[in-house]
Amino acid sequence: MEKIKILVVDDEKRVREEIAEFLSNNKFEVFKAAAPSEAFKILETKPVDIMILDIRLPEMDGLSVLKRVKENFPEIEVIMISGHGDMTSVIEAMRYGAADFFPKPFRLMDINLAIQRTTRFITLNQKYKELEKNYSLISNEVQKSAGVQLIGKSREMQHVIAMMTKVANVENTTVLITGESGTGKELVAKGIHFMSNRKKKFFHSVNCSAVPETLFESEFFGHKKGSFTGAIENKAGWFEIANNGSLFLDEIGDMPASQQAKLLRVLEERTVSRIGSHDSLNVDVRVIAASNMELESMAHKKEFRLDLYHRLSSFIIHLPPLRERKEDIPLLLDYFIKFYIEKLGTKINKVDPAISKELVKYPFPGNIRELRNLVERALILCEGGILKLSDFMINKSPEMMDSVEANMPDVQIYDLELSEKRLIKKALEKCNNNKSKTAEMLNISWQSLDRRMKKFELS
C-alpha cells in the first residue's frame, strides 16, 4: 500500500508542528494548514487519506469544516481534536462522520493508534474498491466479447470473481474450471483472459467433444501442405493461433484418450510441431480447461490421464450451480429480460413480480443457460405488453421435458435406454430433425445429443 497522506489543520503553530513532526518520523506523508481556506486549497490539489482537525479555528469552526469535507471529499477520514472536549461537540463530530475525537492535551501515541485503526479501515476499503473495479472490468470486457455479463452478488459468485482476479495476474498457470453445464464456464475463462496481460492477444475457444479424433493433431498443432491427403495448404494449429494469448479447452473430459498424451507433452514442453514438419515452434499460451465431469474421479478410474489432470488443475475454480446461489436469480432475470427485450424488439410495460418469486424456488437443472432460454421463450410468448408467470415454463418437470413427454403414449417403460431413445426420437420429430432445437428442448448440449443419436442409431 502507498504511504498514508495526512493533513493536520490547527491554528496553533506549536501543536501543528509537533503533530506533523511526530507523523513524519513515523513514515507518514504530512501536509499542514493553519486555517480552513489553506486546508481546502491543499485538498483540491493533493491526495489526502486522513485529516487531523481542530474544532476551534479562524474563518469557520472545525465542525463546519468537517461537514464540508465529508460532503466534498467523503473518502477522507477525519480525526477531531479540541481544547474544549464537551460532549455536545463529540456527538456532533461523530454525527457528521468523524472517525475519532481527542480532547487536548492528548498523547501523540494515542493519535498514532487512532491513525493505525483508521489506516486499517482505509486499507480494507481500498481492497474492496479494487475488487469492485476488477468485477466491473471483468463484466464489461466479457460483455463486449460474449454479449453476456458475469452477474451475481452472492458470496459464492464474489468468491469466483476473487479467484479469477488472483489467477489472472499469474501469467502461465493453467486453470481448470469445473461446474455443471450452463453455469458460465466460458465466461469465466474469458474473464480471466481479459483481466490478464494477455487481454490484447487472441482468446481461442475449442470444444473438445466436437473435434473428431482423426483431426485432433491437425486442429491443435497444424499441418504442412501435402503432409496427408487433403492437406492442400499449410495450416496453423490452435496453439499457434492463440500464441501469446489464451486457449480455452471446453469439455476437456471428452478428449480422446489417445490424444491426451500429446496435449500433455505440449503443456510440459511449450513447443508444437506441425504434422509433416520436423521444426518445433515455441508457443506461449495460457491454457484454460473446463469440464462438467469429475475429472479426478475419471482419472482414478483410468478414464482420463491422471498426469494430465494434475497438469491442468494447477488452479481450480468451481462454478456453483444456480440453485446454490438463488439470490443471484433476480439479478440474472432482470438482465436477461432487458437483453432480450432489446434483441427481440419486444415491448414490455409490466413484469409480474410473481415471476421472480417462483423462479427462486425452481431448481434450474440447466443453470444460467436454462434461465436465459426460459426468458427468451417467455418474451416470445408474451402478449399485451405484460410479462406473466404463465409465459414461463416453470411448472413442468425439473428436466423441462414435459413438452415432449406430453405427446408420448401413456405407457409404463422401465427400460432406461429405451425411454431415452424414445424421448430423443419424439423430440427430433417435434423439431423437424433440427439438432440444435432438439438439444435445447432436451436441455443438453448439441454434442451430447449427437453422441446419443449415434448410440441409438438415430442419425
C-alpha positions, -999 to +999 in steps of 0.1 A: +000+000+000+012+036-007+023+059+021-007+073+040-011+110+035-023+131+065-034+168+066-030+185+100-053+215+105-047+236+136-042+273+141-017+268+170+017+265+153+033+246+182+006+219+182+005+217+144+043+214+141+046+189+169+019+166+154+035+169+119+070+161+131+057+131+150+038+118+120+068+124+096+090+104+119+065+076+117+068+074+079+036+093+070+034+120+043+022+151+061+006+184+049-001+213+073-027+241+073-033+269+099-068+278+085-097+262+067-091+282+034-055+269+034-067+233+041-092+233+013-066+245-012-045+215-002-075+192-006-081+205-041-045+198-052-032+169-030-044+134-023-053+131+014-063+100+033-067+113+069-073+148+083-065+158+119-088+187+125-090+212+154-125+223+164-115+259+172-103+276+140-103+310+124-127+317+094-150+288+104-153+263+132-140+227+128-174+211+128-184+232+097-151+222+081-158+185+089-193+187+073-179+204+042-151+178+039-175+149+042-197+165+015-169+171-010-143+145+000-163+116+016-134+092+013-112+113+037-112+100+073-113+129+099-099+127+135-111+157+156-091+174+183-102+201+207-091+220+238-128+221+249-138+185+249-175+189+257-198+160+249-220+181+226-190+187+202-181+150+204-216+139+194-218+165+166-184+154+152-194+117+152-228+126+136-210+144+108-187+114+102-156+119+123-136+087+128-123+097+162-122+125+188-094+136+212-095+164+238-064+185+243-039+178+258-035+143+243-007+119+239+008+117+204+009+079+209-029+079+212-032+099+179-009+073+163-031+044+175-062+062+161-044+066+128-035+029+127-071+020+133-082+044+106-055+031+082-067-005+086-102+007+076-087+026+046-068-004+035-098-026+037-119+000+018-092+002-009-092-036-013-130-036-016-128-009-042-102-028-061-124-059-061-153-038-073-131-024-101-120-058-111-156-071-111-166-042-133-137-048-156-145-085-159-182-078-166-176-051-192-148-069-211-167-102-211-199-085-222-180-069-251-167-103-263-195-126-253-226-105-251-233-116-215-221-103-182-209-122-152-237-113-128-240-121-092-239-106-057-239-139-038-209-148-017-203-178-040-200-156-071-179-130-053-155-158-044-153-169-080-145-134-091-118-130-064-103-163-076-104-151-112-086-118-102-059-137-084-051-162-112-054-137-140-022-120-128-002-152-128+008-155-164+014-191-173-006-210-147-031-234-162-066-232-149-094-258-146-129-245-144-154-271-131-192-269-128-224-282-143-234-274-178-248-239-183-231-223-153-210-200-175-176-216-176-166-200-209-175-166-195-151-172-165-124-182-189-129-151-209-129-130-177-095-145-167-081-137-202-094-101-202-081-095-167-046-107-176-018-090-195-028-112-225-061-093-229-050-076-262-040-110-277-062-137-291-087-158-270-095-190-288-122-214-276-123-251-286-150-276-278-130-308-274-161-330-277-167-316-312-132-324-326-130-358-344-102-379-332-087-382-367-084-344-369-071-337-334-034-333-343-042-312-374-065-289-355-044-285-324-009-284-339-014-276-376+000-293-407+022-287-437+009-287-472+010-323-486+016-340-453-016-361-458-044-365-483-065-333-482-037-311-468-038-287-498-022-258-479-002-250-448-024-247-417-017-232-383-030-251-353-049-237-324-018-234-302-002-212-329-033-192-334-035-185-296+002-178-292+008-151-266-029-154-258-053-179-242-066-212-254-099-224-238-104-262-240-141-268-231-154-303-223-118-315-218-132-347-203-144-357-238-109-356-253-099-390-268-075-408-245-051-413-274-047-376-278-043-367-241-006-376-240+000-353-270-017-324-252+003-331-220+036-330-240+028-296-254+018-283-219+051-295-205+074-286-233+056-255-247+065-264-282+044-277-311+053-293-344+030-292-374+022-326-390+048-332-417+073-308-402+105-316-383+107-280-369+094-271-335+077-238-327+078-223-292+044-213-280+034-191-251-002-199-245-022-199-213-044-230-213-078-228-195-097-260-195-133-267-184-154-298-177-187-307-162-173-341-154-155-353-122-121-354-139-103-366-107-127-395-103-123-403-141-086-402-137-086-428-108-109-450-130-083-446-158-109-428-180-087-397-181-049-394-177-040-387-141-008-368-151-028-346-175-054-339-147-027-328-124-011-306-151-045-289-158-056-285-122-028-262-111-056-237-102-092-249-099-122-226-100-155-242-092-187-226-106-216-233-083-249-243-099-277-216-099-297-235-073-269-229-048-268-191-054-305-183-056-300-147-046-285-141-080-316-153-098-335-119-097-304-101-110-300-125-138-337-125-146-337-087-148-306-087-170-319-113-195-353-096-197-336-063-207-312-081-230-340-100-249-364-070-250-337-052-269-327-082-290-362-093-299-377-058-302-405-067-277-424-040-259-429-048-222-448-024-200-450-045-169-433-076-154-453-097-129-434-097-095-446-133-091-421-144-118-391-137-097-406-153-066-414-185-084-380-187-103-362-185-070-380-217-059-371-235-092-340-258-091-327-249-126-311-282-137-299-263-168-285-234-147-280-200-163-284-213-198-319-226-189-329-193-173-317-175-204-338-198-226-368-195-204-367-157-206-363-157-244-392-181-248-414-162-224-408-129-242-418-146-275-450-159-259-458-127-241-489-108-252-503-074-243-470-059-231-473-077-197-448-105-189-467-130-168-457-161-148-478-182-172-454-172-200-426-191-182-425-229-185-415-234-148-444-257-137-431-285-158-408-313-148-374-304-135-358-315-167-381-293-187-391-323-209-429-324-204-435-306-236-421-337-253-434-363-230-469-350-232-473-363-267-458-397-260-481-427-255-491-432-218-474-465-212-450-475-184-415-481-196-389-493-171-360-497-196-339-465-191-322-467-225-354-474-244-371-445-226-342-422-235-342-434-271-380-428-275-377-394-258-350-382-282-368-396-312-400-378-302-381-345-296-364-348-331-399-353-347-412-322-329-382-301-340-382-314-376-349-331-370-332-299-362-305-310-338-299-275-323-336-270-314-338-306-302-308-303-279-323-270-265-356-287-259-340-316-241-317-292-222-285-310-233-256-298-255-256-304-293-225-327-289-243-347-262-273-352-284-251-362-313-234-389-292-268-402-280-281-403-316-252-423-327-255-447-297-292-453-305-286-453-343-310-423-348-287-403-371 
